[in-house]
Amino acid sequence: MPAASTVVAFPELFVAPVEPTAAPNRPHYLGHRERLRQRARQGGLSALPDYELLELFLFRSQPQGDVKPIAKALLARFGSLGAVLDASLEDLISVRAEDSRGRTKVVGKETALDLMALHELSRRVAGEVAAPRKVIGSFTALTDYVRVTLQHQPREQFRVLFLDHKNQLIADEIMGRGTIDHAPAYPREVIRRAMELHASAVILVHNHPSGDPTPSRADIDMTQQIIEAGKMLKIAVHDHLIVGRQGIKGAATDQRVISLKAIGAI
């Protein structure tokens, strides 16, 4: 009697392959925020139309969802960006829009408050009166200013006074902090910062915590480097002052601030 045969089935070999289904269409707003931010970074904010600029701001107020319908509805309702920002809380929260899925979008009180805060910021900036700048009118006024600032500092500081073409003080910034006897100063950084502030001239200042303001060879060399770097960009170095607590030993007067220009070192 013949042995019974054994049949092993491999059903997967006989089933027609299932065709992959096409991915559903992705909603247009997925990834929209990052695409818009990328365009703003690459092309600049000024290249964006009003509704997209408004969208960027609304991203902060409404961290989820599609805000494009609200941005367009706001502009349609009030007519311009300025009018949107000038609208009252009541008018802003009354704005409605529908997104691509037919859902109602609203401004909401928090978003309205953000828009009103932006308007108030813009109003204050537009009406802001620049504070009068301190004028470095005399050497005595300058030495008084830097002595009060640096005379009692326990560590060496290198500061730069940035001046406009009228010798008005734009900024007084610390460009280097150091130990009790050394503060690093980098000529390129000084000139770069002067360009950022649109300064016409600078006054260099640093202190000697040891008390004696006598300049070192390194002080003079560093000053010359900054002078040379500034010449190419028409940024003048008016002076370099060194501040001490005790003055120069043996000097006829109590010279607690020494000018490298006055002693002929630069």
HELIX and SHEET records of a PDB file:
HELIX    1   1 PRO A   11  LEU A   13  5                                   3    
HELIX    2   2 HIS A   32  GLY A   43  1                                  12    
HELIX    3   3 LEU A   45  ALA A   47  5                                   3    
HELIX    4   4 ASP A   50  SER A   61  1                                  12    
HELIX    5   5 LYS A   68  PHE A   78  1                                  11    
HELIX    6   6 LEU A   81  ASP A   86  1                                   6    
HELIX    7   7 LEU A   89  ILE A   93  1                                   5    
HELIX    8   8 GLY A  108  ALA A  126  1                                  19    
HELIX    9   9 PHE A  139  LEU A  150  1                                  12    
HELIX   10  10 PRO A  187  GLU A  196  1                                  10    
HELIX   11  11 ARG A  217  LYS A  231  1                                  15    
SHEET    1   A 2 ARG A  96  GLU A  98  0                                        
SHEET    2   A 2 THR A 104  VAL A 106 -1                                        
SHEET    1   B 5 LEU A 169  ARG A 177  0                                        
SHEET    2   B 5 GLN A 157  LEU A 163 -1                                        
SHEET    3   B 5 ALA A 201  ASN A 207 -1                                        
SHEET    4   B 5 ALA A 236  VAL A 243  1                                        
SHEET    5   B 5 VAL A 257  SER A 259 -1                                        
END                                                                             
